[in-house]
Amino acid sequence: MQDFFNKAGKTASAAANKAGSKAGEMVEVGKIKSKISSQKQEMVSAKREIGQYCYDLFKDEKIADDNIKALCEKIKGCEDEIAKLEHEIKLVKEDYTDTDK
């Protein structure tokens, strides 16, 4: 019977060690994944800055690359459309304000 308890104790101990090891692994992997996520966020930020820099150059007519020009023109078109739509919102609000009187 003593053998059974010794064997059960060793098995339980091994399982606890394995669980502890797995938990430690998960913590370390989590830390590394957090660092990866941070680096990806920095990349997104840098790409955004590059985009803004290129767009500023486009507005100053200092871009020679046709692909960048095309993308900047697309952005400019979106900005123009947004301005138009915001003006429509203003007109709708004014129209409803006038009818409320």
NORWOVEN-V558692 format. One line per field, one symbol per residue. phi: phi as a letter, one per 20 degrees, with the letter a starting at -180 (. if undefined). psi: psi as a letter, one per 30 degrees, with the letter a starting at -180 (. if undefined). A space follows every 50 residues. Layout:
phi = ???
psi = ???
//
This chain:
phi = .fggffffffffffffffffffffffffffffffffffffffffffffff fffffffffeldddffffgfffffffffffffffffffffffffffffff f
psi = eeeeeeeeeeeeeeeeeeeeeeeeeeeeeeeeeeeeeeeeeeeeeeeeee eeeeeeeeeghgkfkeeeeeeeeeeeeeeeeeeeeeeeeeeeeeeeeeff .
//
